[in-house]
Structure formats: C-alpha cells, structure tokens
C-alpha cells in the first residue's frame, strides 16, 4: 500500500478527503 503512504504525506500538509481508506 505505497499509495497510502504517499497520500499520508500530503494529508499531513493539506487536509484532503480520505476517500481511499481501508
């Protein structure tokens, strides 16, 4: 789940809707 890792980095900086969770 490398995509989740990359998304986590962005989420940390900018609040984004977690539509891809689980």
PQR file of N, CA, C, O and H, with PARSE charges and radii, in Angstrom:
ATOM      1  N   UNK A   1       0.842  -1.212   0.000 -0.4000 1.5000
ATOM      2  CA  UNK A   1       0.000   0.000   0.000 -0.0000 2.0000
ATOM      3  C   UNK A   1       0.867   1.248   0.000  0.5500 1.7000
ATOM      4  O   UNK A   1       0.786   2.079   0.904 -0.5500 1.4000
ATOM      5  N   UNK A   2       1.682   1.362  -1.012 -0.4000 1.5000
ATOM      6  CA  UNK A   2       2.582   2.516  -1.117 -0.0000 2.0000
ATOM      7  C   UNK A   2       1.775   3.788  -1.383  0.5500 1.7000
ATOM      8  O   UNK A   2       2.170   4.881  -0.980 -0.5500 1.4000
ATOM      9  H   UNK A   2       1.748   0.686  -1.746  0.4000 1.0000
ATOM     10  N   UNK A   3       0.654   3.631  -2.058 -0.4000 1.5000
ATOM     11  CA  UNK A   3      -0.179   4.784  -2.377 -0.0000 2.0000
ATOM     12  C   UNK A   3      -0.645   5.459  -1.095  0.5500 1.7000
ATOM     13  O   UNK A   3      -0.653   6.686  -0.994 -0.5500 1.4000
ATOM     14  H   UNK A   3       0.333   2.742  -2.386  0.4000 1.0000
ATOM     15  N   UNK A   4      -1.031   4.648  -0.121 -0.4000 1.5000
ATOM     16  CA  UNK A   4      -1.499   5.194   1.151 -0.0000 2.0000
ATOM     17  C   UNK A   4      -0.388   5.999   1.819  0.5500 1.7000
ATOM     18  O   UNK A   4      -0.631   7.049   2.414 -0.5500 1.4000
ATOM     19  H   UNK A   4      -1.025   3.651  -0.203  0.4000 1.0000
ATOM     20  N   UNK A   5       0.821   5.489   1.709 -0.4000 1.5000
ATOM     21  CA  UNK A   5       1.969   6.163   2.326 -0.0000 2.0000
ATOM     22  C   UNK A   5       2.159   7.541   1.701  0.5500 1.7000
ATOM     23  O   UNK A   5       2.363   8.532   2.403 -0.5500 1.4000
ATOM     24  H   UNK A   5       1.018   4.636   1.226  0.4000 1.0000
ATOM     25  N   UNK A   6       2.091   7.589   0.384 -0.4000 1.5000
ATOM     26  CA  UNK A   6       2.279   8.848  -0.326 -0.0000 2.0000
ATOM     27  C   UNK A   6       1.146   9.812   0.020  0.5500 1.7000
ATOM     28  O   UNK A   6       1.364  11.011   0.194 -0.5500 1.4000
ATOM     29  H   UNK A   6       1.925   6.784  -0.186  0.4000 1.0000
ATOM     30  N   UNK A   7      -0.055   9.270   0.115 -0.4000 1.5000
ATOM     31  CA  UNK A   7      -1.198  10.119   0.405 -0.0000 2.0000
ATOM     32  C   UNK A   7      -1.110  10.670   1.833  0.5500 1.7000
ATOM     33  O   UNK A   7      -1.502  11.807   2.094 -0.5500 1.4000
ATOM     34  H   UNK A   7      -0.231   8.296  -0.026  0.4000 1.0000
ATOM     35  N   UNK A   8      -0.603   9.866   2.728 -0.4000 1.5000
ATOM     36  CA  UNK A   8      -0.469  10.285   4.125 -0.0000 2.0000
ATOM     37  C   UNK A   8       0.417  11.517   4.227  0.5500 1.7000
ATOM     38  O   UNK A   8       0.157  12.416   5.026 -0.5500 1.4000
ATOM     39  H   UNK A   8      -0.285   8.942   2.516  0.4000 1.0000
ATOM     40  N   UNK A   9       1.454  11.552   3.420 -0.4000 1.5000
ATOM     41  CA  UNK A   9       2.378  12.686   3.440 -0.0000 2.0000
ATOM     42  C   UNK A   9       1.642  13.961   3.039  0.5500 1.7000
ATOM     43  O   UNK A   9       1.806  15.011   3.661 -0.5500 1.4000
ATOM     44  H   UNK A   9       1.666  10.822   2.770  0.4000 1.0000
ATOM     45  N   UNK A  10       0.837  13.854   2.000 -0.4000 1.5000
ATOM     46  CA  UNK A  10       0.092  15.011   1.514 -0.0000 2.0000
ATOM     47  C   UNK A  10      -0.968  15.422   2.532  0.5500 1.7000
ATOM     48  O   UNK A  10      -1.164  16.606   2.807 -0.5500 1.4000
ATOM     49  H   UNK A  10       0.703  13.001   1.495  0.4000 1.0000
ATOM     50  N   UNK A  11      -1.637  14.431   3.077 -0.4000 1.5000
ATOM     51  CA  UNK A  11      -2.687  14.702   4.060 -0.0000 2.0000
ATOM     52  C   UNK A  11      -2.123  15.438   5.259  0.5500 1.7000
ATOM     53  O   UNK A  11      -2.796  16.264   5.876 -0.5500 1.4000
ATOM     54  H   UNK A  11      -1.477  13.469   2.853  0.4000 1.0000
ATOM     55  N   UNK A  12      -0.888  15.126   5.576 -0.4000 1.5000
ATOM     56  CA  UNK A  12      -0.248  15.755   6.728 -0.0000 2.0000
ATOM     57  C   UNK A  12      -0.086  17.255   6.485  0.5500 1.7000
ATOM     58  O   UNK A  12      -0.176  18.061   7.411 -0.5500 1.4000
ATOM     59  H   UNK A  12      -0.342  14.454   5.075  0.4000 1.0000
ATOM     60  N   UNK A  13       0.154  17.617   5.215 -0.4000 1.5000
ATOM     61  CA  UNK A  13       0.362  19.028   4.882 -0.0000 2.0000
ATOM     62  C   UNK A  13      -0.956  19.701   4.523  0.5500 1.7000
ATOM     63  O   UNK A  13      -1.247  20.796   5.004 -0.5500 1.4000
ATOM     64  H   UNK A  13       0.227  16.962   4.463  0.4000 1.0000
ATOM     65  N   UNK A  14      -1.746  19.058   3.689 -0.4000 1.5000
ATOM     66  CA  UNK A  14      -3.017  19.640   3.283 -0.0000 2.0000
ATOM     67  C   UNK A  14      -4.163  18.673   3.581  0.5500 1.7000
ATOM     68  O   UNK A  14      -4.094  17.497   3.221 -0.5500 1.4000
ATOM     69  H   UNK A  14      -1.510  18.168   3.298  0.4000 1.0000
ATOM     70  N   UNK A  15      -5.204  19.162   4.231 -0.4000 1.5000
ATOM     71  CA  UNK A  15      -6.361  18.341   4.570 -0.0000 2.0000
ATOM     72  C   UNK A  15      -7.125  17.876   3.331  0.5500 1.7000
ATOM     73  O   UNK A  15      -7.714  18.685   2.614 -0.5500 1.4000
ATOM     74  H   UNK A  15      -5.260  20.117   4.523  0.4000 1.0000
ATOM     75  N   UNK A  16      -7.109  16.579   3.090 -0.4000 1.5000
ATOM     76  CA  UNK A  16      -7.803  16.035   1.923 -0.0000 2.0000
ATOM     77  C   UNK A  16      -8.800  14.969   2.353  0.5500 1.7000
ATOM     78  O   UNK A  16      -8.540  14.232   3.304 -0.5500 1.4000
ATOM     79  H   UNK A  16      -6.631  15.922   3.673  0.4000 1.0000
ATOM     80  N   UNK A  17      -9.915  14.875   1.681 -0.4000 1.5000
ATOM     81  CA  UNK A  17     -10.949  13.882   1.996 -0.0000 2.0000
ATOM     82  C   UNK A  17     -10.409  12.473   1.847  0.5500 1.7000
ATOM     83  O   UNK A  17      -9.972  12.080   0.766 -0.5500 1.4000
ATOM     84  H   UNK A  17     -10.126  15.474   0.908  0.4000 1.0000
ATOM     85  N   UNK A  18     -10.440  11.710   2.938 -0.4000 1.5000
ATOM     86  CA  UNK A  18      -9.935  10.336   2.894 -0.0000 2.0000
ATOM     87  C   UNK A  18     -10.962   9.433   2.220  0.5500 1.7000
ATOM     88  O   UNK A  18     -11.677   8.683   2.884 -0.5500 1.4000
ATOM     89  H   UNK A  18     -10.796  12.029   3.816  0.4000 1.0000
ATOM     90  N   UNK A  19     -11.022   9.514   0.901 -0.4000 1.5000
ATOM     91  CA  UNK A  19     -11.980   8.692   0.163 -0.0000 2.0000
ATOM     92  C   UNK A  19     -11.396   7.309  -0.100  0.5500 1.7000
ATOM     93  O   UNK A  19     -12.117   6.364  -0.420 -0.5500 1.4000
ATOM     94  H   UNK A  19     -10.441  10.124   0.362  0.4000 1.0000
ATOM     95  N   UNK A  20     -10.064   7.209   0.042 -0.4000 1.5000
ATOM     96  CA  UNK A  20      -9.394   5.931  -0.199 -0.0000 2.0000
ATOM     97  C   UNK A  20      -8.854   5.378   1.114  0.5500 1.7000
ATOM     98  O   UNK A  20      -7.643   5.304   1.322 -0.5500 1.4000
ATOM     99  H   UNK A  20      -9.478   7.977   0.301  0.4000 1.0000
ATOM    100  N   UNK A  21      -9.771   4.991   1.993 -0.4000 1.5000
ATOM    101  CA  UNK A  21      -9.350   4.479   3.300 -0.0000 2.0000
ATOM    102  C   UNK A  21      -9.737   3.011   3.438  0.5500 1.7000
ATOM    103  O   UNK A  21     -10.733   2.571   2.863 -0.5500 1.4000
ATOM    104  H   UNK A  21     -10.755   5.051   1.823  0.4000 1.0000
ATOM    105  N   UNK A  22      -8.952   2.256   4.197 -0.4000 1.5000
ATOM    106  CA  UNK A  22      -9.251   0.852   4.385 -0.0000 2.0000
ATOM    107  C   UNK A  22      -8.482   0.018   3.400  0.5500 1.7000
ATOM    108  O   UNK A  22      -8.602  -1.207   3.401 -0.5500 1.4000
ATOM    109  H   UNK A  22      -8.143   2.613   4.663  0.4000 1.0000
TER
END
